[in-house]
Amino acid sequence: MHIPDSFIPLSQAVIYWVIALPFIIMSMKWAKNELDEMKVPILAALAAGIFAIQAMNIPIGMGTSGHMVGAALVAIIFGSPWAGVLVLTLVLLVQGFAFGDGGVTTMGANILNMGVISGFVGYYTYVALRNKAGTSIAAFGGAWLGLFISAIACAIEMWIAGTFPLRAGLIAMGTYHLIIGFIGEGLITSIVITAIAKSRPDLLEDNFTARPEKHKKEAHA
């Protein structure tokens, strides 16, 4: 899902940077308000884990690949989509500058897709489903949908850029990430969140009762 530099014209890449930048800034404000000595190691461990799972790429064709993202998992654990944006931004920065995985000019688009879209869609789907479907199913559904929607957004962006046809891109990106979401992203997120719910239910309960309104206030504090 990483978009290389040559896949999007610089004029369009700048627009994605402009869109992503406010989310990055607000995620940093969230970190300033919420992270403490107990949470920083957890955040670092999740970032390292996401870096590792994203290294498992499945070639899709047309010069791109499919993989898990992890933003929804981070958002659910910390009870805020801003956590997902922050972690994915850090991961993508290291991948882009240190390992050449994904573009530098297109990093705004990658952060928008994998951090913002996947994190927000995944987290709020989890919130919407948790009371009715339970923690496990809600976590699975949130992670799966977050990954799928971010893949669709990526395909549309590359169609706008003229990289590949819309229909072919949607079919390729959508099909692969639909499957990856079921057997990878959704399953892993569900297992991890269910394990936390059983061993430390207080963590998820505190996050869930915070509600979206709190996250908005925290990000603008």
FIKOLZA-1660 file (N, C-alpha, C; in steps of 0.1 Angstrom, whole numbers, plus 5000, padded with zeros to 4 digits):
% residues 221
   i   px   py   pz ch aa at
   1 5008 4988 5000  A  M  N
   1 5000 5000 5000  A  M CA
   1 5009 5013 5000  A  M  C
   2 5021 5011 5003  A  H  N
   2 5030 5023 5003  A  H CA
   2 5031 5028 4988  A  H  C
   3 5029 5041 4987  A  I  N
   3 5030 5048 4974  A  I CA
   3 5043 5053 4972  A  I  C
   4 5051 5049 4962  A  P  N
   4 5064 5054 4959  A  P CA
   4 5063 5069 4953  A  P  C
   5 5074 5075 4953  A  D  N
   5 5075 5089 4948  A  D CA
   5 5070 5091 4934  A  D  C
   6 5074 5082 4925  A  S  N
   6 5070 5083 4911  A  S CA
   6 5056 5081 4908  A  S  C
   7 5048 5076 4917  A  F  N
   7 5034 5072 4915  A  F CA
   7 5024 5083 4915  A  F  C
   8 5028 5094 4922  A  I  N
   8 5019 5106 4923  A  I CA
   8 5027 5118 4919  A  I  C
   9 5022 5127 4910  A  P  N
   9 5028 5139 4907  A  P CA
   9 5031 5148 4919  A  P  C
  10 5041 5156 4919  A  L  N
  10 5045 5164 4930  A  L CA
  10 5034 5174 4934  A  L  C
  11 5027 5179 4924  A  S  N
  11 5016 5188 4927  A  S CA
  11 5005 5182 4935  A  S  C
  12 5002 5169 4932  A  Q  N
  12 4992 5162 4940  A  Q CA
  12 4997 5158 4953  A  Q  C
  13 5010 5154 4954  A  A  N
  13 5016 5149 4966  A  A CA
  13 5016 5160 4976  A  A  C
  14 5018 5173 4972  A  V  N
  14 5017 5184 4981  A  V CA
  14 5004 5185 4988  A  V  C
  15 4993 5183 4980  A  I  N
  15 4980 5184 4985  A  I CA
  15 4977 5174 4996  A  I  C
  16 4982 5162 4994  A  Y  N
  16 4981 5152 5005  A  Y CA
  16 4989 5155 5017  A  Y  C
  17 5000 5161 5015  A  W  N
  17 5008 5166 5027  A  W CA
  17 5000 5176 5035  A  W  C
  18 4994 5186 5027  A  V  N
  18 4986 5196 5034  A  V CA
  18 4974 5190 5042  A  V  C
  19 4968 5180 5036  A  I  N
  19 4957 5174 5043  A  I CA
  19 4962 5166 5055  A  I  C
  20 4973 5159 5054  A  A  N
  20 4978 5151 5065  A  A CA
  20 4984 5159 5076  A  A  C
  21 4990 5170 5073  A  L  N
  21 4997 5177 5083  A  L CA
  21 4989 5181 5095  A  L  C
  22 4977 5186 5094  A  P  N
  22 4969 5189 5106  A  P CA
  22 4967 5177 5115  A  P  C
  23 4964 5166 5109  A  F  N
  23 4963 5153 5117  A  F CA
  23 4975 5150 5124  A  F  C
  24 4987 5152 5118  A  I  N
  24 5000 5149 5124  A  I CA
  24 5002 5158 5136  A  I  C
  25 4999 5170 5134  A  I  N
  25 5000 5180 5145  A  I CA
  25 4991 5177 5157  A  I  C
  26 4979 5173 5154  A  M  N
  26 4969 5170 5164  A  M CA
  26 4973 5157 5171  A  M  C
  27 4979 5148 5164  A  S  N
  27 4983 5135 5171  A  S CA
  27 4995 5138 5180  A  S  C
  28 5003 5148 5177  A  M  N
  28 5014 5152 5186  A  M CA
  28 5009 5159 5198  A  M  C
  29 4998 5166 5197  A  K  N
  29 4992 5173 5208  A  K CA
  29 4985 5162 5217  A  K  C
  30 4980 5152 5211  A  W  N
  30 4974 5141 5219  A  W CA
  30 4985 5134 5227  A  W  C
  31 4997 5132 5220  A  A  N
  31 5008 5125 5227  A  A CA
  31 5012 5134 5239  A  A  C
  32 5013 5147 5237  A  K  N
  32 5017 5155 5248  A  K CA
  32 5008 5155 5260  A  K  C
  33 4995 5153 5257  A  N  N
  33 4985 5153 5268  A  N CA
  33 4983 5140 5274  A  N  C
  34 4985 5129 5267  A  E  N
  34 4981 5116 5271  A  E CA
  34 4993 5106 5275  A  E  C
  35 5004 5107 5268  A  L  N
  35 5015 5098 5270  A  L CA
  35 5022 5100 5283  A  L  C
  36 5025 5090 5290  A  D  N
  36 5033 5091 5303  A  D CA
  36 5043 5080 5302  A  D  C
  37 5050 5078 5313  A  E  N
  37 5061 5068 5314  A  E CA
  37 5056 5054 5312  A  E  C
  38 5043 5051 5316  A  M  N
  38 5038 5038 5315  A  M CA
  38 5034 5035 5300  A  M  C
  39 5029 5045 5293  A  K  N
  39 5023 5043 5280  A  K CA
  39 5034 5044 5269  A  K  C
  40 5045 5051 5271  A  V  N
  40 5055 5053 5260  A  V CA
  40 5061 5039 5256  A  V  C
  41 5065 5030 5265  A  P  N
  41 5070 5017 5261  A  P CA
  41 5060 5009 5253  A  P  C
  42 5047 5010 5256  A  I  N
  42 5037 5003 5249  A  I CA
  42 5036 5008 5235  A  I  C
  43 5036 5021 5234  A  L  N
  43 5036 5028 5221  A  L CA
  43 5048 5024 5212  A  L  C
  44 5059 5024 5218  A  A  N
  44 5072 5020 5211  A  A CA
  44 5071 5005 5206  A  A  C
  45 5066 4997 5215  A  A  N
  45 5065 4982 5212  A  A CA
  45 5055 4980 5200  A  A  C
  46 5044 4988 5200  A  L  N
  46 5034 4987 5189  A  L CA
  46 5040 4992 5176  A  L  C
  47 5048 5003 5177  A  A  N
  47 5054 5008 5165  A  A CA
  47 5064 4998 5159  A  A  C
  48 5072 4991 5168  A  A  N
  48 5081 4981 5163  A  A CA
  48 5074 4969 5157  A  A  C
  49 5063 4965 5163  A  G  N
  49 5055 4954 5157  A  G CA
  49 5049 4958 5144  A  G  C
  50 5043 4970 5143  A  I  N
  50 5037 4974 5130  A  I CA
  50 5048 4975 5119  A  I  C
  51 5060 4980 5123  A  F  N
  51 5071 4980 5113  A  F CA
  51 5074 4966 5108  A  F  C
  52 5073 4956 5117  A  A  N
  52 5076 4943 5113  A  A CA
  52 5065 4937 5104  A  A  C
  53 5053 4939 5108  A  I  N
  53 5042 4932 5100  A  I CA
  53 5040 4939 5086  A  I  C
  54 5044 4952 5085  A  Q  N
  54 5043 4958 5072  A  Q CA
  54 5054 4954 5063  A  Q  C
  55 5064 4947 5068  A  A  N
  55 5075 4942 5060  A  A CA
  55 5070 4929 5052  A  A  C
  56 5059 4924 5056  A  M  N
  56 5054 4912 5050  A  M CA
  56 5044 4916 5038  A  M  C
  57 5050 4919 5027  A  N  N
  57 5042 4924 5015  A  N CA
  57 5038 4913 5006  A  N  C
  58 5027 4915 5000  A  I  N
  58 5022 4906 4990  A  I CA
  58 5021 4914 4977  A  I  C
  59 5028 4910 4967  A  P  N
  59 5028 4918 4954  A  P CA
  59 5014 4917 4948  A  P  C
  60 5009 4929 4944  A  I  N
  60 4995 4930 4939  A  I CA
  60 4996 4932 4923  A  I  C
  61 5007 4938 4919  A  G  N
  61 5008 4941 4905  A  G CA
  61 5007 4956 4903  A  G  C
  62 5010 4961 4891  A  M  N
  62 5009 4975 4888  A  M CA
  62 5019 4983 4897  A  M  C
  63 5029 4976 4902  A  G  N
  63 5039 4983 4909  A  G CA
  63 5036 4985 4924  A  G  C
  64 5026 4979 4929  A  T  N
  64 5022 4981 4943  A  T CA
  64 5021 4968 4950  A  T  C
  65 5018 4968 4963  A  S  N
  65 5017 4956 4971  A  S CA
  65 5007 4958 4982  A  S  C
  66 5003 4947 4988  A  G  N
  66 4994 4947 4999  A  G CA
  66 5000 4942 5012  A  G  C
  67 4995 4948 5023  A  H  N
  67 5001 4944 5036  A  H CA
  67 4992 4949 5047  A  H  C
  68 4994 4944 5059  A  M  N
  68 4986 4949 5071  A  M CA
  68 4991 4963 5075  A  M  C
  69 4983 4970 5083  A  V  N
  69 4986 4984 5086  A  V CA
  69 4988 4985 5101  A  V  C
  70 4978 4982 5109  A  G  N
  70 4980 4983 5124  A  G CA
  70 4975 4995 5131  A  G  C
  71 4970 5005 5123  A  A  N
  71 4965 5017 5129  A  A CA
  71 4953 5015 5138  A  A  C
  72 4944 5007 5134  A  A  N
  72 4932 5004 5142  A  A CA
  72 4936 4998 5156  A  A  C
  73 4945 4989 5155  A  L  N
  73 4949 4982 5168  A  L CA
  73 4955 4992 5178  A  L  C
  74 4963 5001 5173  A  V  N
  74 4969 5011 5182  A  V CA
  74 4958 5020 5187  A  V  C
  75 4949 5024 5178  A  A  N
  75 4938 5033 5182  A  A CA
  75 4929 5027 5193  A  A  C
  76 4926 5014 5191  A  I  N
  76 4918 5008 5201  A  I CA
  76 4924 5006 5214  A  I  C
  77 4937 5002 5214  A  I  N
  77 4944 5000 5227  A  I CA
  77 4946 5013 5235  A  I  C
  78 4948 5024 5228  A  F  N
  78 4950 5037 5235  A  F CA
  78 4937 5045 5236  A  F  C
  79 4926 5040 5230  A  G  N
  79 4914 5046 5231  A  G CA
  79 4913 5059 5223  A  G  C
  80 4921 5061 5213  A  S  N
  80 4920 5073 5205  A  S CA
  80 4926 5071 5191  A  S  C
  81 4919 5076 5180  A  P  N
  81 4925 5075 5167  A  P CA
  81 4937 5083 5165  A  P  C
  82 4940 5093 5173  A  W  N
  82 4952 5101 5172  A  W CA
  82 4964 5092 5175  A  W  C
  83 4963 5082 5183  A  A  N
  83 4974 5073 5186  A  A CA
  83 4978 5066 5173  A  A  C
  84 4968 5061 5166  A  G  N
  84 4971 5054 5153  A  G CA
  84 4978 5063 5143  A  G  C
  85 4973 5076 5142  A  V  N
  85 4980 5086 5133  A  V CA
  85 4994 5088 5138  A  V  C
  86 4997 5089 5151  A  L  N
  86 5010 5092 5155  A  L CA
  86 5020 5080 5152  A  L  C
  87 5015 5068 5156  A  V  N
  87 5024 5056 5154  A  V CA
  87 5027 5054 5139  A  V  C
  88 5017 5055 5131  A  L  N
  88 5019 5052 5116  A  L CA
  88 5027 5063 5110  A  L  C
  89 5026 5076 5115  A  T  N
  89 5035 5086 5110  A  T CA
  89 5050 5083 5114  A  T  C
  90 5052 5079 5126  A  L  N
  90 5066 5075 5130  A  L CA
  90 5071 5063 5122  A  L  C
  91 5063 5053 5120  A  V  N
  91 5067 5041 5112  A  V CA
  91 5070 5045 5098  A  V  C
  92 5061 5053 5092  A  L  N
  92 5063 5057 5078  A  L CA
  92 5075 5066 5076  A  L  C
  93 5078 5074 5086  A  L  N
  93 5090 5083 5085  A  L CA
  93 5103 5074 5085  A  L  C
  94 5103 5064 5094  A  V  N
  94 5115 5055 5094  A  V CA
  94 5116 5047 5081  A  V  C
  95 5105 5042 5077  A  Q  N
  95 5105 5034 5065  A  Q CA
  95 5109 5042 5053  A  Q  C
  96 5104 5054 5052  A  G  N
  96 5107 5062 5040  A  G CA
  96 5121 5067 5039  A  G  C
  97 5126 5072 5051  A  F  N
  97 5139 5079 5051  A  F CA
  97 5150 5069 5053  A  F  C
  98 5148 5059 5061  A  A  N
  98 5159 5049 5064  A  A CA
  98 5159 5037 5055  A  A  C
  99 5148 5033 5050  A  F  N
  99 5147 5020 5043  A  F CA
  99 5142 5022 5029  A  F  C
 100 5138 5033 5025  A  G  N
 100 5133 5036 5011  A  G CA
 100 5120 5028 5008  A  G  C
 101 5113 5025 5018  A  D  N
 101 5100 5018 5017  A  D CA
 101 5089 5029 5016  A  D  C
 102 5083 5032 5005  A  G  N
 102 5074 5043 5003  A  G CA
 102 5081 5055 5000  A  G  C
 103 5074 5065 4994  A  G  N
 103 5081 5077 4989  A  G CA
 103 5082 5087 5000  A  G  C
 104 5091 5097 4998  A  V  N
 104 5092 5109 5007  A  V CA
 104 5082 5119 5003  A  V  C
 105 5081 5123 4990  A  T  N
 105 5072 5133 4986  A  T CA
 105 5057 5127 4988  A  T  C
 106 5055 5115 4986  A  T  N
 106 5042 5109 4988  A  T CA
 106 5039 5104 5002  A  T  C
 107 5047 5107 5011  A  M  N
 107 5045 5103 5025  A  M CA
 107 5032 5109 5031  A  M  C
 108 5029 5121 5026  A  G  N
 108 5016 5127 5031  A  G CA
 108 5004 5118 5027  A  G  C
 109 5004 5113 5015  A  A  N
 109 4993 5104 5011  A  A CA
 109 4994 5091 5019  A  A  C
 110 5006 5085 5021  A  N  N
 110 5007 5073 5029  A  N CA
 110 5002 5075 5043  A  N  C
 111 5005 5086 5049  A  I  N
 111 5001 5089 5063  A  I CA
 111 4986 5091 5063  A  I  C
 112 4981 5097 5053  A  L  N
 112 4966 5099 5052  A  L CA
 112 4959 5086 5051  A  L  C
 113 4964 5077 5043  A  N  N
 113 4957 5064 5040  A  N CA
 113 4959 5055 5052  A  N  C
 114 4971 5053 5056  A  M  N
 114 4974 5042 5067  A  M CA
 114 4972 5047 5081  A  M  C
 115 4974 5060 5083  A  G  N
 115 4973 5066 5097  A  G CA
 115 4959 5071 5100  A  G  C
 116 4955 5081 5091  A  V  N
 116 4943 5088 5093  A  V CA
 116 4931 5080 5090  A  V  C
 117 4930 5075 5077  A  I  N
 117 4918 5068 5073  A  I CA
 117 4917 5055 5080  A  I  C
 118 4927 5047 5080  A  S  N
 118 4927 5034 5087  A  S CA
 118 4924 5035 5102  A  S  C
 119 4931 5045 5108  A  G  N
 119 4929 5046 5122  A  G CA
 119 4916 5051 5127  A  G  C
 120 4911 5061 5120  A  F  N
 120 4898 5067 5123  A  F CA
 120 4886 5058 5120  A  F  C
 121 4886 5052 5108  A  V  N
 121 4876 5042 5104  A  V CA
 121 4876 5030 5113  A  V  C
 122 4888 5025 5116  A  G  N
 122 4889 5013 5124  A  G CA
 122 4884 5016 5138  A  G  C
 123 4889 5027 5144  A  Y  N
 123 4885 5030 5158  A  Y CA
 123 4870 5032 5160  A  Y  C
 124 4864 5041 5151  A  Y  N
 124 4850 5044 5153  A  Y CA
 124 4841 5033 5149  A  Y  C
 125 4846 5024 5140  A  T  N
 125 4838 5012 5138  A  T CA
 125 4838 5003 5150  A  T  C
 126 4849 5002 5156  A  Y  N
 126 4850 4994 5169  A  Y CA
 126 4841 5000 5180  A  Y  C
 127 4841 5013 5181  A  V  N
 127 4832 5020 5191  A  V CA
 127 4818 5017 5188  A  V  C
 128 4814 5018 5175  A  A  N
 128 4800 5016 5171  A  A CA
 128 4795 5002 5173  A  A  C
 129 4804 4992 5172  A  L  N
 129 4800 4978 5173  A  L CA
 129 4802 4972 5186  A  L  C
 130 4810 4978 5195  A  R  N
 130 4814 4971 5207  A  R CA
 130 4802 4967 5216  A  R  C
 131 4793 4976 5219  A  N  N
 131 4781 4973 5228  A  N CA
 131 4772 4962 5222  A  N  C
 132 4770 4962 5209  A  K  N
 132 4761 4953 5202  A  K CA
 132 4768 4940 5199  A  K  C
 133 4780 4940 5194  A  A  N
 133 4786 4928 5189  A  A CA
 133 4797 4922 5198  A  A  C
 134 4801 4930 5208  A  G  N
 134 4812 4925 5217  A  G CA
 134 4825 4929 5213  A  G  C
 135 4835 4929 5222  A  T  N
 135 4848 4934 5219  A  T CA
 135 4855 4927 5208  A  T  C
 136 4855 4914 5208  A  S  N
 136 4862 4906 5198  A  S CA
 136 4858 4909 5183  A  S  C
 137 4844 4908 5181  A  I  N
 137 4839 4911 5168  A  I CA
 137 4841 4925 5164  A  I  C
 138 4839 4934 5174  A  A  N
 138 4841 4948 5171  A  A CA
 138 4855 4952 5167  A  A  C
 139 4865 4946 5173  A  A  N
 139 4879 4948 5170  A  A CA
 139 4882 4942 5156  A  A  C
 140 4876 4931 5153  A  F  N
 140 4878 4925 5140  A  F CA
 140 4872 4933 5129  A  F  C
 141 4860 4937 5131  A  G  N
 141 4853 4946 5121  A  G CA
 141 4860 4959 5119  A  G  C
 142 4864 4965 5130  A  G  N
 142 4871 4978 5129  A  G CA
 142 4884 4977 5121  A  G  C
 143 4892 4968 5125  A  A  N
 143 4905 4966 5118  A  A CA
 143 4903 4962 5103  A  A  C
 144 4894 4953 5101  A  W  N
 144 4892 4949 5087  A  W CA
 144 4887 4961 5078  A  W  C
 145 4877 4968 5083  A  L  N
 145 4871 4979 5075  A  L CA
 145 4881 4991 5074  A  L  C
 146 4889 4993 5084  A  G  N
 146 4899 5004 5083  A  G CA
 146 4909 5001 5073  A  G  C
 147 4914 4988 5072  A  L  N
 147 4923 4984 5062  A  L CA
 147 4917 4985 5048  A  L  C
 148 4905 4980 5046  A  F  N
 148 4899 4980 5033  A  F CA
 148 4896 4994 5028  A  F  C
 149 4891 5003 5036  A  I  N
 149 4888 5016 5031  A  I CA
 149 4901 5024 5028  A  I  C
 150 4911 5021 5036  A  S  N
 150 4924 5028 5032  A  S CA
 150 4930 5023 5019  A  S  C
 151 4928 5010 5016  A  A  N
 151 4933 5005 5004  A  A CA
 151 4925 5010 4992  A  A  C
 152 4912 5012 4994  A  I  N
 152 4903 5018 4983  A  I CA
 152 4908 5033 4981  A  I  C
 153 4910 5040 4992  A  A  N
 153 4915 5054 4990  A  A CA
 153 4928 5054 4983  A  A  C
 154 4937 5045 4986  A  C  N
 154 4950 5045 4979  A  C CA
 154 4948 5042 4964  A  C  C
 155 4939 5033 4960  A  A  N
 155 4936 5031 4946  A  A CA
 155 4930 5043 4939  A  A  C
 156 4921 5050 4946  A  I  N
 156 4915 5062 4940  A  I CA
 156 4926 5073 4938  A  I  C
 157 4935 5074 4948  A  E  N
 157 4945 5084 4946  A  E CA
 157 4955 5081 4935  A  E  C
 158 4958 5069 4933  A  M  N
 158 4967 5065 4922  A  M CA
 158 4960 5066 4908  A  M  C
 159 4946 5064 4908  A  W  N
 159 4939 5067 4896  A  W CA
 159 4939 5082 4893  A  W  C
 160 4937 5090 4903  A  I  N
 160 4937 5104 4900  A  I CA
 160 4951 5109 4895  A  I  C
 161 4961 5102 4900  A  A  N
 161 4975 5105 4895  A  A CA
 161 4977 5100 4882  A  A  C
 162 4969 5091 4876  A  G  N
 162 4971 5085 4863  A  G CA
 162 4980 5073 4864  A  G  C
 163 4982 5067 4875  A  T  N
 163 4991 5056 4877  A  T CA
 163 4985 5043 4871  A  T  C
 164 4973 5041 4874  A  F  N
 164 4966 5029 4868  A  F CA
 164 4951 5031 4867  A  F  C
 165 4944 5024 4859  A  P  N
 165 4929 5025 4857  A  P CA
 165 4922 5024 4870  A  P  C
 166 4911 5031 4871  A  L  N
 166 4903 5030 4884  A  L CA
 166 4898 5016 4887  A  L  C
 167 4891 5010 4877  A  R  N
 167 4885 4997 4879  A  R CA
 167 4895 4986 4883  A  R  C
 168 4906 4986 4875  A  A  N
 168 4916 4976 4878  A  A CA
 168 4923 4979 4891  A  A  C
 169 4925 4991 4895  A  G  N
 169 4931 4994 4908  A  G CA
 169 4922 4991 4919  A  G  C
 170 4909 4994 4918  A  L  N
 170 4900 4991 4929  A  L CA
 170 4898 4975 4931  A  L  C
 171 4898 4968 4920  A  I  N
 171 4897 4954 4921  A  I CA
 171 4909 4948 4927  A  I  C
 172 4921 4952 4922  A  A  N
 172 4933 4947 4928  A  A CA
 172 4935 4950 4942  A  A  C
 173 4935 4963 4946  A  M  N
 173 4937 4967 4959  A  M CA
 173 4926 4962 4969  A  M  C
 174 4914 4963 4964  A  G  N
 174 4902 4959 4972  A  G CA
 174 4902 4945 4975  A  G  C
 175 4904 4936 4965  A  T  N
 175 4904 4922 4967  A  T CA
 175 4915 4917 4976  A  T  C
 176 4927 4921 4974  A  Y  N
 176 4939 4917 4982  A  Y CA
 176 4937 4921 4996  A  Y  C
 177 4933 4934 4998  A  H  N
 177 4932 4939 5012  A  H CA
 177 4920 4934 5019  A  H  C
 178 4910 4930 5011  A  L  N
 178 4898 4924 5018  A  L CA
 178 4902 4910 5024  A  L  C
 179 4911 4903 5016  A  I  N
 179 4916 4890 5021  A  I CA
 179 4926 4892 5033  A  I  C
 180 4935 4901 5031  A  I  N
 180 4945 4904 5041  A  I CA
 180 4938 4909 5054  A  I  C
 181 4927 4916 5052  A  G  N
 181 4920 4921 5064  A  G CA
 181 4913 4910 5072  A  G  C
 182 4909 4899 5065  A  F  N
 182 4902 4888 5072  A  F CA
 182 4913 4879 5079  A  F  C
 183 4923 4875 5071  A  I  N
 183 4932 4865 5077  A  I CA
 183 4944 4872 5084  A  I  C
 184 4945 4885 5083  A  G  N
 184 4957 4891 5090  A  G CA
 184 4952 4902 5099  A  G  C
 185 4949 4914 5094  A  E  N
 185 4946 4926 5102  A  E CA
 185 4935 4924 5112  A  E  C
 186 4923 4919 5107  A  G  N
 186 4912 4917 5115  A  G CA
 186 4914 4906 5126  A  G  C
 187 4920 4895 5122  A  L  N
 187 4922 4884 5131  A  L CA
 187 4932 4888 5142  A  L  C
 188 4943 4893 5138  A  I  N
 188 4954 4897 5148  A  I CA
 188 4948 4908 5158  A  I  C
 189 4941 4918 5152  A  T  N
 189 4936 4928 5161  A  T CA
 189 4926 4922 5171  A  T  C
 190 4917 4913 5166  A  S  N
 190 4907 4907 5175  A  S CA
 190 4914 4899 5186  A  S  C
 191 4924 4891 5182  A  I  N
 191 4931 4883 5192  A  I CA
 191 4938 4891 5203  A  I  C
 192 4944 4902 5198  A  V  N
 192 4952 4910 5208  A  V CA
 192 4942 4918 5217  A  V  C
 193 4932 4924 5211  A  I  N
 193 4922 4931 5219  A  I CA
 193 4914 4922 5229  A  I  C
 194 4911 4910 5224  A  T  N
 194 4904 4901 5233  A  T CA
 194 4913 4897 5244  A  T  C
 195 4925 4894 5242  A  A  N
 195 4935 4891 5252  A  A CA
 195 4936 4902 5263  A  A  C
 196 4937 4914 5258  A  I  N
 196 4937 4925 5267  A  I CA
 196 4925 4927 5275  A  I  C
 197 4913 4925 5269  A  A  N
 197 4900 4926 5275  A  A CA
 197 4899 4915 5287  A  A  C
 198 4905 4904 5285  A  K  N
 198 4905 4893 5295  A  K CA
 198 4915 4895 5306  A  K  C
 199 4927 4900 5303  A  S  N
 199 4937 4902 5313  A  S CA
 199 4937 4915 5320  A  S  C
 200 4934 4926 5312  A  R  N
 200 4933 4939 5318  A  R CA
 200 4921 4947 5312  A  R  C
 201 4909 4942 5316  A  P  N
 201 4896 4948 5310  A  P CA
 201 4895 4963 5314  A  P  C
 202 4902 4967 5325  A  D  N
 202 4901 4981 5329  A  D CA
 202 4907 4991 5319  A  D  C
 203 4917 4986 5311  A  L  N
 203 4923 4995 5301  A  L CA
 203 4913 4998 5290  A  L  C
 204 4907 4988 5285  A  L  N
 204 4897 4991 5274  A  L CA
 204 4885 4998 5279  A  L  C
 205 4880 4994 5291  A  E  N
 205 4869 5001 5296  A  E CA
 205 4871 5016 5298  A  E  C
 206 4883 5019 5303  A  D  N
 206 4886 5034 5305  A  D CA
 206 4886 5041 5291  A  D  C
 207 4892 5034 5281  A  N  N
 207 4893 5040 5268  A  N CA
 207 4879 5042 5262  A  N  C
 208 4871 5031 5263  A  F  N
 208 4858 5032 5257  A  F CA
 208 4849 5042 5263  A  F  C
 209 4849 5044 5276  A  T  N
 209 4841 5053 5283  A  T CA
 209 4845 5068 5280  A  T  C
 210 4857 5069 5275  A  A  N
 210 4862 5083 5272  A  A CA
 210 4854 5090 5261  A  A  C
 211 4849 5082 5251  A  R  N
 211 4840 5087 5241  A  R CA
 211 4848 5096 5231  A  R  C
 212 4843 5097 5219  A  P  N
 212 4849 5105 5209  A  P CA
 212 4851 5120 5212  A  P  C
 213 4841 5125 5219  A  E  N
 213 4841 5139 5223  A  E CA
 213 4854 5143 5231  A  E  C
 214 4858 5134 5239  A  K  N
 214 4870 5136 5247  A  K CA
 214 4882 5137 5238  A  K  C
 215 4883 5129 5228  A  H  N
 215 4895 5129 5219  A  H CA
 215 4896 5142 5211  A  H  C
 216 4885 5147 5207  A  K  N
 216 4885 5160 5200  A  K CA
 216 4890 5171 5209  A  K  C
 217 4886 5171 5222  A  K  N
 217 4891 5181 5231  A  K CA
 217 4906 5180 5234  A  K  C
 218 4910 5167 5236  A  E  N
 218 4924 5164 5238  A  E CA
 218 4933 5169 5227  A  E  C
 219 4929 5167 5215  A  A  N
 219 4937 5170 5203  A  A CA
 219 4938 5185 5201  A  A  C
 220 4928 5193 5206  A  H  N
 220 4928 5207 5205  A  H CA
 220 4933 5214 5217  A  H  C
 221 4936 5207 5228  A  A  N
 221 4941 5213 5240  A  A CA
 221 4954 5220 5239  A  A  C
% end
